[in-house]
Amino acid sequence: MGDVIKIKKSTIKIAIIIIVIFSFGLIVGKGGLSTNHATGLTLTVVTSDKCNSCDSSQIVEAVKRLFSGIKVNTISYENGGKAIVDKMGIKMLPAYIFSADVKNEGNFSLVEKTLEEKNGEYYIIPDAVGSSFDPLHESECSDGEDDDNDGKIDCNDPDCSTSFKCVEKRETPEVDLFVMAYCPYGTQTEKAFLPVLELLGDKIDFNLRFVYYAMHGKKELDEQLRQYCIQKEQKSKLLPYLRCFLEAGKSEECLNKTNINKDALNSCINKTDKEFKVTEKYNDKSTWLSGRFPLFDIDKELNEKYNVGGSPSLAFNGVSVPSFARNPEALLKLICDGFKDKPSECEQKLSTDTPSPGFGFSGTGNSGGSCG
């Protein structure tokens, strides 16, 4: 699960460093620290004409507050910048490169930990400022341009094979919904999915998946084992059980109402619990994520494949869905766009209301919020 955890740590690191840079920059600007008048110091910013998300203004402003008088040069990758980043070994843009004399500046210690040195110059580590545009990668996937100049544009470029913009169409679309059983935003999304799943039936391959850690105690682990086994061995009962469970979270009542074979269910739960060491890891807090959240490794490989970091998360036809509306009509449209040949059910209209978070089918909410 290292990939997912690294993403979380990177996000935290970026936020902390930017806050630190801005905080010290503001203090300097207000006279709280000795003003650092940089003489001869330059910052070279390399961006790309093809990057729509390479806004460097905030970082440049923070640097100017730290090093008063610094000269800033902005160069495009396509017009001279490539040689610079190749020389420095930088892969992601925007790139921020200080001249060598930055080490002699009074406020150098404030940014030193975010810098790496090469060829006598210093550049800000891309992770530290959220630089994520790869000029050698077909990054946009829908702009009609050959971003990496390899002769292949957008979805025709293998770089875009994992982009949701280029999701393949299938005879039977595959939907993987990752939730935590007691996450209010996970249950919200399940409620939005129910009418779609009931409408499309076996025309799609729907799989209820689980986030690799739990945030709502032992009851969540137990419920996820229960739902996993219902889906695995009594799949026709899954949607009726979920419709009941999502009303008030009453598991035992819903098992009885949907006539689930409890002997078969308990046998599966015991076997699955031992196989994935769910209870064993719950009892051993040294295994918990960040020392706070017990692990639930049943869908571990898929969590890693799709970089799942919270509930709800969605994968469709083998790629992660970056964002999606949590109402039945929007979800139906999303899934129907993944058919090679749309069935007649795709012509139906479903509710455009977003269910409320948590249990219960009354009320509406917003398509936002997550656990994790």
C-alpha positions as a Markdown table, in Angstrom:
| # | Residue | x | y | z |
|---|---|---|---|---|
| 1 | Met | 0.0 | 0.0 | 0.0 |
| 2 | Gly | 3.1 | 2.1 | -0.2 |
| 3 | Asp | 2.0 | 4.1 | -3.3 |
| 4 | Val | -1.2 | 5.4 | -1.6 |
| 5 | Ile | 0.6 | 6.3 | 1.6 |
| 6 | Lys | 3.3 | 8.2 | -0.4 |
| 7 | Ile | 0.7 | 10.3 | -2.2 |
| 8 | Lys | -0.8 | 11.3 | 1.2 |
| 9 | Lys | 2.6 | 12.2 | 2.6 |
| 10 | Ser | 3.5 | 14.1 | -0.5 |
| 11 | Thr | 0.3 | 16.1 | -0.3 |
| 12 | Ile | 1.0 | 17.0 | 3.4 |
| 13 | Lys | 4.6 | 17.9 | 2.5 |
| 14 | Ile | 3.6 | 20.3 | -0.3 |
| 15 | Ala | 1.1 | 22.0 | 2.0 |
| 16 | Ile | 3.5 | 22.4 | 4.8 |
| 17 | Ile | 6.3 | 23.8 | 2.7 |
| 18 | Ile | 4.1 | 26.3 | 0.9 |
| 19 | Ile | 2.7 | 27.5 | 4.2 |
| 20 | Val | 6.2 | 27.8 | 5.6 |
| 21 | Ile | 7.5 | 29.7 | 2.6 |
| 22 | Phe | 4.5 | 32.1 | 2.6 |
| 23 | Ser | 4.6 | 32.5 | 6.4 |
| 24 | Phe | 8.3 | 33.6 | 6.4 |
| 25 | Gly | 7.7 | 35.6 | 3.3 |
| 26 | Leu | 4.9 | 37.6 | 4.9 |
| 27 | Ile | 7.0 | 38.1 | 8.1 |
| 28 | Val | 9.9 | 39.4 | 6.0 |
| 29 | Gly | 7.6 | 41.7 | 4.1 |
| 30 | Lys | 6.2 | 43.1 | 7.3 |
| 31 | Gly | 9.7 | 43.6 | 8.8 |
| 32 | Gly | 9.4 | 40.7 | 11.3 |
| 33 | Leu | 12.8 | 39.4 | 10.1 |
| 34 | Ser | 15.8 | 41.2 | 8.7 |
| 35 | Thr | 15.0 | 42.1 | 5.1 |
| 36 | Asn | 17.2 | 40.0 | 2.7 |
| 37 | His | 18.2 | 42.3 | -0.2 |
| 38 | Ala | 19.4 | 39.9 | -2.8 |
| 39 | Thr | 22.0 | 41.4 | -5.1 |
| 40 | Gly | 22.7 | 39.5 | -8.3 |
| 41 | Leu | 20.5 | 36.6 | -7.2 |
| 42 | Thr | 18.3 | 35.2 | -9.9 |
| 43 | Leu | 15.4 | 32.8 | -10.0 |
| 44 | Thr | 14.8 | 31.1 | -13.3 |
| 45 | Val | 11.3 | 29.7 | -13.8 |
| 46 | Val | 10.8 | 27.1 | -16.5 |
| 47 | Thr | 7.3 | 26.5 | -17.6 |
| 48 | Ser | 5.6 | 25.1 | -20.7 |
| 49 | Asp | 3.4 | 26.7 | -23.3 |
| 50 | Lys | 1.3 | 23.5 | -23.2 |
| 51 | Cys | 0.7 | 23.4 | -19.5 |
| 52 | Asn | -2.7 | 24.9 | -18.4 |
| 53 | Ser | -2.0 | 24.3 | -14.7 |
| 54 | Cys | 1.5 | 25.7 | -14.4 |
| 55 | Asp | 0.7 | 28.8 | -12.4 |
| 56 | Ser | 3.9 | 29.9 | -10.8 |
| 57 | Ser | 2.7 | 33.2 | -9.5 |
| 58 | Gln | 2.3 | 32.2 | -5.8 |
| 59 | Ile | 5.7 | 30.5 | -5.5 |
| 60 | Val | 7.4 | 33.5 | -7.2 |
| 61 | Glu | 5.6 | 35.9 | -4.9 |
| 62 | Ala | 6.7 | 33.9 | -1.9 |
| 63 | Val | 10.3 | 33.8 | -3.1 |
| 64 | Lys | 10.3 | 37.6 | -3.7 |
| 65 | Arg | 9.2 | 38.1 | -0.1 |
| 66 | Leu | 12.1 | 36.0 | 1.1 |
| 67 | Phe | 14.7 | 37.5 | -1.2 |
| 68 | Ser | 14.0 | 41.2 | -1.8 |
| 69 | Gly | 15.4 | 42.4 | -5.0 |
| 70 | Ile | 15.8 | 38.9 | -6.6 |
| 71 | Lys | 15.6 | 38.9 | -10.4 |
| 72 | Val | 13.0 | 36.5 | -11.9 |
| 73 | Asn | 13.4 | 35.1 | -15.4 |
| 74 | Thr | 10.6 | 33.0 | -16.9 |
| 75 | Ile | 11.4 | 30.7 | -19.8 |
| 76 | Ser | 9.2 | 28.3 | -21.7 |
| 77 | Tyr | 10.3 | 24.7 | -22.1 |
| 78 | Glu | 9.6 | 25.0 | -25.8 |
| 79 | Asn | 11.8 | 28.1 | -26.2 |
| 80 | Gly | 15.1 | 27.4 | -24.5 |
| 81 | Gly | 13.9 | 25.9 | -21.2 |
| 82 | Lys | 14.5 | 22.3 | -22.3 |
| 83 | Ala | 18.3 | 22.7 | -22.2 |
| 84 | Ile | 18.0 | 24.1 | -18.7 |
| 85 | Val | 15.9 | 21.3 | -17.2 |
| 86 | Asp | 18.0 | 18.7 | -19.0 |
| 87 | Lys | 21.1 | 20.1 | -17.5 |
| 88 | Met | 19.6 | 20.0 | -14.0 |
| 89 | Gly | 17.9 | 16.6 | -14.5 |
| 90 | Ile | 14.5 | 18.1 | -13.7 |
| 91 | Lys | 11.5 | 16.1 | -14.8 |
| 92 | Met | 8.4 | 18.1 | -13.7 |
| 93 | Leu | 7.4 | 21.7 | -14.5 |
| 94 | Pro | 7.2 | 24.4 | -13.4 |
| 95 | Ala | 10.8 | 24.3 | -12.4 |
| 96 | Tyr | 12.3 | 26.9 | -10.1 |
| 97 | Ile | 16.1 | 27.3 | -10.3 |
| 98 | Phe | 18.2 | 29.6 | -8.1 |
| 99 | Ser | 21.6 | 30.9 | -9.1 |
| 100 | Ala | 24.5 | 29.6 | -7.0 |
| 101 | Asp | 24.8 | 32.6 | -4.8 |
| 102 | Val | 21.5 | 31.8 | -3.1 |
| 103 | Lys | 23.5 | 29.9 | -0.5 |
| 104 | Asn | 25.1 | 33.2 | 0.6 |
| 105 | Glu | 21.7 | 34.8 | 1.3 |
| 106 | Gly | 20.6 | 35.4 | 4.8 |
| 107 | Asn | 17.3 | 33.6 | 4.4 |
| 108 | Phe | 18.8 | 30.6 | 2.6 |
| 109 | Ser | 18.2 | 28.4 | 5.7 |
| 110 | Leu | 14.5 | 28.9 | 5.4 |
| 111 | Val | 14.3 | 27.1 | 2.0 |
| 112 | Glu | 17.4 | 25.0 | 2.2 |
| 113 | Lys | 15.6 | 21.8 | 2.9 |
| 114 | Thr | 13.4 | 22.2 | -0.2 |
| 115 | Leu | 16.4 | 22.5 | -2.5 |
| 116 | Glu | 18.8 | 20.3 | -4.4 |
| 117 | Glu | 22.1 | 21.3 | -5.9 |
| 118 | Lys | 23.4 | 20.4 | -9.3 |
| 119 | Asn | 26.0 | 22.0 | -11.5 |
| 120 | Gly | 26.5 | 24.8 | -9.0 |
| 121 | Glu | 22.8 | 25.9 | -9.1 |
| 122 | Tyr | 19.9 | 25.0 | -6.8 |
| 123 | Tyr | 16.4 | 24.0 | -7.8 |
| 124 | Ile | 13.3 | 23.6 | -5.7 |
| 125 | Ile | 12.3 | 19.9 | -5.4 |
| 126 | Pro | 9.2 | 19.5 | -7.6 |
| 127 | Asp | 7.3 | 17.7 | -4.9 |
| 128 | Ala | 7.8 | 20.6 | -2.6 |
| 129 | Val | 5.8 | 23.0 | -4.8 |
| 130 | Gly | 3.5 | 20.6 | -6.5 |
| 131 | Ser | 5.1 | 20.7 | -9.9 |
| 132 | Ser | 3.5 | 17.9 | -11.8 |
| 133 | Phe | 3.6 | 18.7 | -15.5 |
| 134 | Asp | 5.8 | 16.2 | -17.5 |
| 135 | Pro | 6.8 | 17.8 | -20.8 |
| 136 | Leu | 7.7 | 14.4 | -22.2 |
| 137 | His | 4.2 | 13.0 | -21.4 |
| 138 | Glu | 0.9 | 13.4 | -23.3 |
| 139 | Ser | -0.6 | 15.1 | -20.3 |
| 140 | Glu | -3.8 | 16.8 | -21.4 |
| 141 | Cys | -5.2 | 13.9 | -23.4 |
| 142 | Ser | -8.0 | 16.0 | -24.8 |
| 143 | Asp | -6.5 | 19.2 | -26.1 |
| 144 | Gly | -5.9 | 18.1 | -29.7 |
| 145 | Glu | -2.2 | 18.7 | -29.4 |
| 146 | Asp | 0.9 | 16.5 | -29.4 |
| 147 | Asp | 2.1 | 17.5 | -26.0 |
| 148 | Asp | 5.2 | 15.3 | -26.0 |
| 149 | Asn | 6.0 | 15.7 | -29.7 |
| 150 | Asp | 6.0 | 11.9 | -30.4 |
| 151 | Gly | 3.6 | 12.0 | -33.3 |
| 152 | Lys | 0.7 | 10.6 | -31.2 |
| 153 | Ile | -2.1 | 12.9 | -30.1 |
| 154 | Asp | -4.3 | 12.6 | -27.0 |
| 155 | Cys | -6.0 | 9.2 | -26.7 |
| 156 | Asn | -3.9 | 7.8 | -29.5 |
| 157 | Asp | -0.8 | 8.2 | -27.3 |
| 158 | Pro | -0.1 | 5.3 | -24.9 |
| 159 | Asp | 0.6 | 7.9 | -22.2 |
| 160 | Cys | -3.2 | 8.5 | -22.1 |
| 161 | Ser | -4.1 | 4.8 | -21.6 |
| 162 | Thr | -4.9 | 5.4 | -17.9 |
| 163 | Ser | -6.7 | 8.7 | -18.4 |
| 164 | Phe | -10.4 | 8.8 | -17.7 |
| 165 | Lys | -10.7 | 11.1 | -20.7 |
| 166 | Cys | -9.7 | 8.1 | -22.9 |
| 167 | Val | -11.6 | 5.3 | -21.1 |
| 168 | Glu | -12.3 | 2.4 | -23.4 |
| 169 | Lys | -15.8 | 1.4 | -24.4 |
| 170 | Arg | -16.8 | -2.2 | -23.6 |
| 171 | Glu | -19.6 | -4.6 | -24.2 |
| 172 | Thr | -20.0 | -4.9 | -20.5 |
| 173 | Pro | -18.7 | -1.8 | -18.6 |
| 174 | Glu | -16.8 | -2.5 | -15.3 |
| 175 | Val | -17.6 | -0.4 | -12.3 |
| 176 | Asp | -15.5 | -0.6 | -9.1 |
| 177 | Leu | -16.9 | 1.6 | -6.2 |
| 178 | Phe | -14.6 | 1.9 | -3.2 |
| 179 | Val | -16.2 | 2.8 | 0.1 |
| 180 | Met | -16.0 | 2.5 | 3.9 |
| 181 | Ala | -19.2 | 0.9 | 5.1 |
| 182 | Tyr | -19.9 | 3.6 | 7.7 |
| 183 | Cys | -18.5 | 6.6 | 5.8 |
| 184 | Pro | -21.4 | 9.0 | 5.3 |
| 185 | Tyr | -20.1 | 10.0 | 1.9 |
| 186 | Gly | -19.6 | 6.4 | 0.9 |
| 187 | Thr | -23.2 | 5.5 | 1.9 |
| 188 | Gln | -24.3 | 8.7 | 0.0 |
| 189 | Thr | -22.7 | 7.4 | -3.1 |
| 190 | Glu | -24.1 | 3.9 | -2.7 |
| 191 | Lys | -27.6 | 5.4 | -2.4 |
| 192 | Ala | -27.0 | 7.3 | -5.7 |
| 193 | Phe | -25.8 | 4.1 | -7.4 |
| 194 | Leu | -28.6 | 1.9 | -6.4 |
| 195 | Pro | -31.2 | 3.0 | -9.0 |
| 196 | Val | -28.5 | 2.8 | -11.7 |
| 197 | Leu | -27.5 | -0.7 | -10.7 |
| 198 | Glu | -31.1 | -1.9 | -10.4 |
| 199 | Leu | -31.8 | -0.5 | -13.8 |
| 200 | Leu | -28.8 | -1.9 | -15.7 |
| 201 | Gly | -28.6 | -5.2 | -13.8 |
| 202 | Asp | -26.2 | -7.7 | -15.4 |
| 203 | Lys | -25.5 | -5.4 | -18.4 |
| 204 | Ile | -22.6 | -4.0 | -16.3 |
| 205 | Asp | -20.0 | -5.7 | -14.1 |
| 206 | Phe | -20.4 | -3.9 | -10.8 |
| 207 | Asn | -18.1 | -4.6 | -7.9 |
| 208 | Leu | -18.4 | -3.1 | -4.4 |
| 209 | Arg | -14.9 | -2.6 | -3.2 |
| 210 | Phe | -13.4 | -1.4 | 0.1 |
| 211 | Val | -10.8 | 1.2 | 1.0 |
| 212 | Tyr | -7.7 | -0.4 | 2.5 |
| 213 | Tyr | -8.2 | 1.1 | 5.9 |
| 214 | Ala | -11.1 | 1.7 | 8.2 |
| 215 | Met | -12.0 | 4.9 | 10.0 |
| 216 | His | -15.1 | 3.8 | 11.9 |
| 217 | Gly | -14.0 | 1.1 | 14.3 |
| 218 | Lys | -14.4 | -2.6 | 14.5 |
| 219 | Lys | -18.1 | -2.4 | 13.3 |
| 220 | Glu | -16.9 | -1.2 | 10.0 |
| 221 | Leu | -14.5 | -4.1 | 9.5 |
| 222 | Asp | -17.2 | -6.5 | 10.5 |
| 223 | Glu | -19.7 | -5.0 | 8.1 |
| 224 | Gln | -17.3 | -4.9 | 5.2 |
| 225 | Leu | -16.5 | -8.6 | 5.7 |
| 226 | Arg | -20.3 | -9.2 | 5.7 |
| 227 | Gln | -20.9 | -7.2 | 2.5 |
| 228 | Tyr | -17.8 | -8.8 | 0.8 |
| 229 | Cys | -19.1 | -12.3 | 1.5 |
| 230 | Ile | -22.7 | -11.5 | 0.4 |
| 231 | Gln | -21.3 | -10.2 | -2.9 |
| 232 | Lys | -18.9 | -13.2 | -3.3 |
| 233 | Glu | -21.3 | -16.0 | -2.6 |
| 234 | Gln | -24.9 | -14.7 | -2.7 |
| 235 | Lys | -24.5 | -11.9 | -5.2 |
| 236 | Ser | -28.2 | -11.6 | -6.1 |
| 237 | Lys | -28.8 | -10.6 | -2.5 |
| 238 | Leu | -26.3 | -7.7 | -2.5 |
| 239 | Leu | -28.4 | -4.9 | -3.8 |
| 240 | Pro | -31.5 | -5.8 | -1.7 |
| 241 | Tyr | -29.3 | -6.0 | 1.3 |
| 242 | Leu | -27.7 | -2.7 | 0.6 |
| 243 | Arg | -31.0 | -1.0 | 0.0 |
| 244 | Cys | -32.1 | -2.2 | 3.5 |
| 245 | Phe | -28.7 | -1.5 | 5.2 |
| 246 | Leu | -28.5 | 2.1 | 3.8 |
| 247 | Glu | -31.8 | 2.9 | 5.4 |
| 248 | Ala | -30.7 | 2.7 | 9.0 |
| 249 | Gly | -27.5 | 0.5 | 9.2 |
| 250 | Lys | -29.4 | -2.5 | 10.8 |
| 251 | Ser | -27.3 | -5.4 | 9.6 |
| 252 | Glu | -29.1 | -8.3 | 11.4 |
| 253 | Glu | -32.5 | -7.0 | 10.4 |
| 254 | Cys | -31.5 | -6.7 | 6.8 |
| 255 | Leu | -30.0 | -10.2 | 6.8 |
| 256 | Asn | -33.4 | -11.6 | 7.9 |
| 257 | Lys | -35.3 | -9.4 | 5.5 |
| 258 | Thr | -33.4 | -10.5 | 2.4 |
| 259 | Asn | -33.3 | -14.2 | 3.4 |
| 260 | Ile | -29.5 | -14.5 | 3.2 |
| 261 | Asn | -28.1 | -17.9 | 4.1 |
| 262 | Lys | -26.4 | -17.0 | 7.4 |
| 263 | Asp | -24.5 | -20.3 | 7.7 |
| 264 | Ala | -22.9 | -19.9 | 4.3 |
| 265 | Leu | -22.3 | -16.2 | 5.1 |
| 266 | Asn | -20.6 | -16.9 | 8.5 |
| 267 | Ser | -18.4 | -19.6 | 6.9 |
| 268 | Cys | -17.2 | -17.1 | 4.3 |
| 269 | Ile | -16.6 | -14.4 | 6.9 |
| 270 | Asn | -14.5 | -16.7 | 9.1 |
| 271 | Lys | -12.5 | -17.9 | 6.1 |
| 272 | Thr | -12.0 | -14.4 | 4.7 |
| 273 | Asp | -11.1 | -13.0 | 8.1 |
| 274 | Lys | -8.3 | -15.5 | 8.5 |
| 275 | Glu | -7.1 | -15.2 | 4.9 |
| 276 | Phe | -6.6 | -11.4 | 5.1 |
| 277 | Lys | -5.9 | -11.3 | 8.8 |
| 278 | Val | -8.5 | -8.6 | 9.4 |
| 279 | Thr | -9.2 | -9.2 | 13.1 |
| 280 | Glu | -5.6 | -10.2 | 13.7 |
| 281 | Lys | -4.4 | -6.8 | 12.3 |
| 282 | Tyr | -7.1 | -5.0 | 14.2 |
| 283 | Asn | -5.8 | -6.5 | 17.5 |
| 284 | Asp | -2.2 | -5.5 | 16.6 |
| 285 | Lys | -2.2 | -1.7 | 16.5 |
| 286 | Ser | 1.4 | -1.7 | 15.3 |
| 287 | Thr | 0.0 | -2.6 | 11.9 |
| 288 | Trp | -2.5 | 0.3 | 11.8 |
| 289 | Leu | -2.2 | 3.1 | 9.2 |
| 290 | Ser | -0.5 | 6.1 | 10.9 |
| 291 | Gly | -1.2 | 4.3 | 14.2 |
| 292 | Arg | -4.9 | 5.2 | 14.0 |
| 293 | Phe | -6.7 | 3.2 | 11.3 |
| 294 | Pro | -6.9 | -0.6 | 11.2 |
| 295 | Leu | -6.2 | -2.1 | 7.8 |
| 296 | Phe | -8.6 | -3.9 | 5.5 |
| 297 | Asp | -6.5 | -5.6 | 2.8 |
| 298 | Ile | -9.2 | -7.5 | 0.9 |
| 299 | Asp | -8.9 | -5.1 | -2.1 |
| 300 | Lys | -5.3 | -4.1 | -1.5 |
| 301 | Glu | -4.0 | -4.6 | -5.0 |
| 302 | Leu | -6.9 | -2.6 | -6.5 |
| 303 | Asn | -6.4 | 0.2 | -4.0 |
| 304 | Glu | -2.8 | 0.4 | -5.2 |
| 305 | Lys | -3.7 | 0.2 | -8.9 |
| 306 | Tyr | -6.2 | 3.0 | -8.7 |
| 307 | Asn | -4.4 | 5.1 | -6.0 |
| 308 | Val | -7.4 | 4.9 | -3.7 |
| 309 | Gly | -7.0 | 7.2 | -0.8 |
| 310 | Gly | -10.5 | 7.6 | 0.6 |
| 311 | Ser | -14.3 | 6.9 | 0.5 |
| 312 | Pro | -15.8 | 7.1 | -2.0 |
| 313 | Ser | -13.5 | 6.4 | -4.9 |
| 314 | Leu | -14.5 | 5.1 | -8.3 |
| 315 | Ala | -12.8 | 3.2 | -11.1 |
| 316 | Phe | -14.5 | 2.6 | -14.5 |
| 317 | Asn | -13.4 | 0.3 | -17.2 |
| 318 | Gly | -10.0 | 0.0 | -15.7 |
| 319 | Val | -9.2 | 3.6 | -14.9 |
| 320 | Ser | -9.7 | 5.9 | -12.0 |
| 321 | Val | -12.5 | 8.5 | -12.2 |
| 322 | Pro | -11.0 | 11.8 | -10.9 |
| 323 | Ser | -14.4 | 13.3 | -9.9 |
| 324 | Phe | -18.1 | 12.4 | -10.4 |
| 325 | Ala | -21.5 | 13.7 | -9.4 |
| 326 | Arg | -23.3 | 11.7 | -6.8 |
| 327 | Asn | -26.8 | 11.6 | -8.3 |
| 328 | Pro | -28.4 | 8.7 | -10.2 |
| 329 | Glu | -28.8 | 10.5 | -13.6 |
| 330 | Ala | -25.1 | 11.6 | -13.7 |
| 331 | Leu | -23.9 | 8.1 | -12.8 |
| 332 | Leu | -26.1 | 6.5 | -15.4 |
| 333 | Lys | -24.7 | 8.8 | -18.1 |
| 334 | Leu | -21.2 | 8.1 | -16.9 |
| 335 | Ile | -21.6 | 4.4 | -17.2 |
| 336 | Cys | -23.6 | 4.5 | -20.4 |
| 337 | Asp | -20.8 | 6.4 | -22.1 |
| 338 | Gly | -18.7 | 3.3 | -21.5 |
| 339 | Phe | -20.8 | 0.9 | -23.6 |
| 340 | Lys | -19.8 | 0.0 | -27.1 |
| 341 | Asp | -23.5 | -0.3 | -27.8 |
| 342 | Lys | -25.8 | 1.5 | -25.4 |
| 343 | Pro | -28.7 | -0.6 | -24.2 |
| 344 | Ser | -32.2 | 0.9 | -24.2 |
| 345 | Glu | -32.0 | 1.4 | -20.4 |
| 346 | Cys | -29.6 | 4.3 | -21.1 |
| 347 | Glu | -32.5 | 6.3 | -22.5 |
| 348 | Gln | -34.3 | 6.4 | -19.2 |
| 349 | Lys | -34.1 | 9.4 | -16.9 |
| 350 | Leu | -33.3 | 9.0 | -13.3 |
| 351 | Ser | -33.3 | 11.5 | -10.4 |
| 352 | Thr | -30.8 | 14.4 | -10.6 |
| 353 | Asp | -31.0 | 14.8 | -6.8 |
| 354 | Thr | -27.9 | 14.0 | -4.8 |
| 355 | Pro | -28.8 | 11.9 | -1.7 |
| 356 | Ser | -28.0 | 13.1 | 1.7 |
| 357 | Pro | -24.8 | 11.8 | 3.4 |
| 358 | Gly | -25.2 | 8.9 | 5.9 |
| 359 | Phe | -28.1 | 6.6 | 6.3 |
| 360 | Gly | -31.6 | 7.2 | 5.2 |
| 361 | Phe | -33.2 | 7.9 | 1.8 |
| 362 | Ser | -34.9 | 11.2 | 2.7 |
| 363 | Gly | -33.3 | 14.6 | 2.1 |
| 364 | Thr | -30.6 | 15.7 | -0.4 |
| 365 | Gly | -27.0 | 16.8 | -0.1 |
| 366 | Asn | -24.0 | 17.9 | -2.2 |
| 367 | Ser | -21.6 | 15.9 | -4.3 |
| 368 | Gly | -18.7 | 16.6 | -2.0 |
| 369 | Gly | -16.9 | 15.3 | 1.1 |
| 370 | Ser | -15.0 | 12.1 | 1.7 |
| 371 | Cys | -13.6 | 9.9 | 4.4 |
| 372 | Gly | -9.8 | 9.6 | 4.2 |
